[in-house]
Amino acid sequence: MGINIPRVLDGSVYAPGQAGGAIRLDTAAWMTWLEAPTTRSFSYPLYDAAHGYIDGFMTVRKETRQRGGMYWSVFRRCNGRLRKIYLGPSRTVTQHRLHTIAESLREVPVALEPPDTPTS
């Protein structure tokens, strides 16, 4: 994740150099920001409520689809593998949907160590 990637915290997106400060999610300004040609990605926290801290971040990226149009996808590295979850067009990128996906990514079980093989 780049240093200058916009980041969602406490229900608002904070982008470096963004005029007017933070933009609240699920507002008209949020949809306008998502649709802007200069908006390509942002990060969203994976919050561990049981411990009260952020475990990490998922990256949300805008991509061009073969059939035309721009769509959003979530990316997160889990157990050494990159997971991708399709979000859809900007109108489907809501705080509730992002939170639900973040929770599902936090619940991915840690890979188990392979059992020891007996030596002869």
C-alpha positions as CSV (number, residue, x, y, z in Angstrom):
1,M,0.0,0.0,0.0
2,G,1.4,3.4,-1.0
3,I,2.1,6.1,1.6
4,N,-0.3,8.6,-0.1
5,I,-3.3,6.3,-0.5
6,P,-6.5,7.7,0.9
7,R,-7.6,6.0,4.1
8,V,-11.1,5.5,5.6
9,L,-11.2,6.1,9.4
10,D,-14.2,6.7,11.6
11,G,-16.7,6.8,8.7
12,S,-14.8,9.3,6.6
13,V,-12.2,9.1,3.9
14,Y,-9.0,11.2,4.3
15,A,-7.0,11.8,1.2
16,P,-3.7,13.6,1.0
17,G,-4.1,17.0,-0.5
18,Q,-7.9,16.7,-0.5
19,A,-9.6,20.2,-0.4
20,G,-12.2,20.6,2.2
21,G,-11.0,17.9,4.6
22,A,-12.6,14.5,5.1
23,I,-15.6,13.2,3.2
24,R,-18.2,11.2,5.1
25,L,-19.1,7.8,3.6
26,D,-22.5,7.2,2.1
27,T,-23.0,10.9,1.2
28,A,-23.3,12.6,-2.2
29,A,-19.8,13.9,-1.8
30,W,-18.6,10.3,-1.2
31,M,-20.2,9.1,-4.5
32,T,-18.8,12.0,-6.4
33,W,-15.3,11.2,-4.9
34,L,-15.6,7.5,-5.9
35,E,-16.7,8.5,-9.5
36,A,-13.8,11.0,-9.9
37,P,-11.3,9.9,-12.6
38,T,-8.5,10.7,-10.1
39,T,-9.8,8.3,-7.5
40,R,-8.2,4.9,-8.0
41,S,-8.0,3.3,-4.6
42,F,-8.3,3.7,-0.8
43,S,-7.7,1.6,2.3
44,Y,-10.2,0.5,4.8
45,P,-9.4,-0.8,8.3
46,L,-9.8,-4.3,9.7
47,Y,-10.9,-3.5,13.2
48,D,-10.6,-6.0,16.0
49,A,-13.4,-5.0,18.4
50,A,-12.5,-7.7,20.9
51,H,-9.1,-6.1,21.4
52,G,-9.9,-2.5,20.5
53,Y,-7.4,-2.0,17.7
54,I,-6.9,-2.1,14.0
55,D,-5.4,-5.4,12.7
56,G,-4.6,-4.1,9.3
57,F,-6.1,-2.7,6.2
58,M,-7.8,-3.9,3.0
59,T,-7.2,-2.1,-0.2
60,V,-10.2,-1.1,-2.4
61,R,-9.3,-0.4,-6.0
62,K,-11.2,0.9,-9.0
63,E,-10.7,-1.3,-12.2
64,T,-11.8,-1.1,-15.8
65,R,-13.8,-4.1,-16.8
66,Q,-13.6,-5.7,-20.2
67,R,-17.3,-4.9,-21.0
68,G,-16.7,-1.3,-20.1
69,G,-17.3,0.8,-17.1
70,M,-15.4,1.1,-13.8
71,Y,-15.9,-1.3,-10.9
72,W,-14.5,-1.6,-7.4
73,S,-12.8,-4.7,-5.9
74,V,-11.3,-5.4,-2.4
75,F,-7.8,-6.8,-2.1
76,R,-6.2,-8.3,1.1
77,R,-3.2,-10.6,1.5
78,C,-4.2,-13.5,3.8
79,N,-1.7,-16.3,4.7
80,G,0.6,-15.4,1.8
81,R,-2.2,-15.4,-0.8
82,L,-3.9,-12.3,-2.3
83,R,-7.7,-12.4,-2.0
84,K,-9.9,-10.4,-4.3
85,I,-13.6,-9.7,-3.6
86,Y,-15.7,-8.0,-6.2
87,L,-17.6,-5.0,-5.0
88,G,-19.3,-3.6,-8.1
89,P,-19.9,-0.1,-9.4
90,S,-19.5,3.0,-7.1
91,R,-23.1,3.0,-6.0
92,T,-22.5,-0.4,-4.2
93,V,-19.5,0.9,-2.3
94,T,-21.2,1.7,1.0
95,Q,-20.0,1.8,4.6
96,H,-22.2,-1.2,5.5
97,R,-20.8,-3.2,2.6
98,L,-17.2,-2.3,3.3
99,H,-17.7,-3.2,7.0
100,T,-19.2,-6.5,6.2
101,I,-16.3,-7.4,3.9
102,A,-13.8,-6.2,6.4
103,E,-15.4,-8.5,9.0
104,S,-15.3,-11.5,6.7
105,L,-11.6,-10.9,5.9
106,R,-10.8,-10.7,9.7
107,E,-12.5,-14.1,10.2
108,V,-10.3,-15.9,7.7
109,P,-8.6,-18.7,9.8
110,V,-4.9,-18.7,10.1
111,A,-3.2,-21.5,8.1
112,L,-2.4,-24.5,10.2
113,E,1.1,-25.7,10.4
114,P,1.5,-29.0,8.6
115,P,1.8,-31.9,11.0
116,D,5.3,-33.1,11.8
117,T,6.3,-36.2,9.9
118,P,7.8,-39.0,11.9
119,T,11.5,-39.6,11.3
120,S,12.9,-43.1,10.9
